[in-house]
Amino acid sequence: MSRATFLLVTLPLLLAACSSSQLGQNTDPGAQLASATPAPSGEFQALSAVGMSGDLSFHDPSILGNVGFSTGNENTTSNPEGIRVHTSSGGVGGAWTTVGTIPVAAWAKSYNIKNVWAPDIVKNGSTYYLYYAASQFGTNNSGIGVATSTNPGNPNSWQDHGSAILTSNGQDYNAIDPNVFNDNGTYWMAFGSFFSGIKLIKMSSMTSVTGTVYTLATRPGVQYNPLEAPSITKHNNYYYLFMAWDFCCKGTSSTYNTRVGRATSITGPYYDQSGKRLDQGGGTLLLGNSGNQIGPGGADIIDGSSNLAYHYYDANDGGKWKLAVKALSWVNDWPVP
C-alpha cells in the first residue's frame, strides 16, 4: 500500500500493512523511516527452492492449488485496484499468469483507499473465502473484508460480504493482514501489524468474529513495533506463527525478514527456538536476505505445512517484487533455513 510522506511528529502511531503499490514506489507507512532494528546481515541458506516461472509479480501472496492472490497495485481513490488474481498451469511453481483484479466493494472504497491489501484464501466445502484489508493510511482506521466464490480464478465471480472486523482510531490494534486457520473445524483469524502487535480472534462464522482478542506477538521497546503479516499452520503437536519483522516496500532497501515461533495452543503463548515468548519480543529468524532475494516476507503457508510462499525484492531486477516458494524442512519440530 502506498504511503504519503509523513512528518514523524505527526505519527505517534504508524500503520504498516504488508501491501503494495506500483513498482518502484514506496508503499509501507514506515517507508520514509529508518528501520527500527538493523537488517539481518550476511547470507542465509535458503530452504529447498521450488522452480518458478511465468508472471511472478505477487506481493503478499496467498495460494491455493492453481490459483493465487496478491495485493492490488496502487491506483486512485476514485478507482482503487482490487486484489489481483493469478492462475497457474502447473501448481505452485507455475507457469503463473495474472488474469485480472477483483472489483473493490463500496464499503472498502469508503476508506479513501487506492488499493486493497494482503489477501488470504480459504476453502470451506465448495466455497472459497477471500479475506483482505482496507485502511486509511497512517491510522488504524481499518477493516478486514471477506468475499466468496465457487470459481476463484474468475475475478468477476467474487461476491463481497462486507467487513468481518473493524478497528478505529483510538484502539490499540489494527484490523489488517488477515490469516484464517481451520483448527479441526474451528476457524480462527490472525491479523494485525505494528500498533500492539499480532492478534488472534475466533470466528463465529466464515464472515464474522467473536470473543477474546489474543495477543500472539509484539516487540516491546522497539520503535513503531514493526511486525505484521501473520500466518498460522500446525505441524505434529505444535502451532506455528510465521510473521514479518521490520519494513517492506522499499525495493532493495527493504529490511523485511521472516520470523517464526510455536505453541501448544493456538492462542499461545508462542515461543521462539531460544525459549523467548513472541509476545515479549521473540522470533526465530527463518528467512533473511539471500543472494538476489532482499526483504523476504509476507509469508503464506500452503499445501498444509509443506511449502512457504513469500515475496521478495529482486536485486537483479531493479528491486521489483516477486513470488518465491520454498519447501519447508522440519528438524525437531522446527522449520529450518
Secondary structure, DSSP 8 states (H G I E B T S, - for coil): -------GGG-SS----S---STTS--STTTTS--SS----S-----EE----B----SS-EEETTEEEE------SSS-B--EEEEESSGGG--EEEEEE----HHHHTT--SB-EEEEEEEETTEEEEEEEEE-TTS--EEEEEEEESSTT-GGG-EEEEEEEEE-TT-SS---S-EEEEETTEEEEEE-BSTT-EEEEEEEETTEEEEEEEEEE--TTSTT--EEEEEEEEETTEEEEEEEES--SSGGG---EEEEEEESSTT---B-TTS-BGGGT--EEEE--BTTEEEEEEEEEETTTTEEEEEEEETTTTTEEEEEEEE-EEETTEEE-
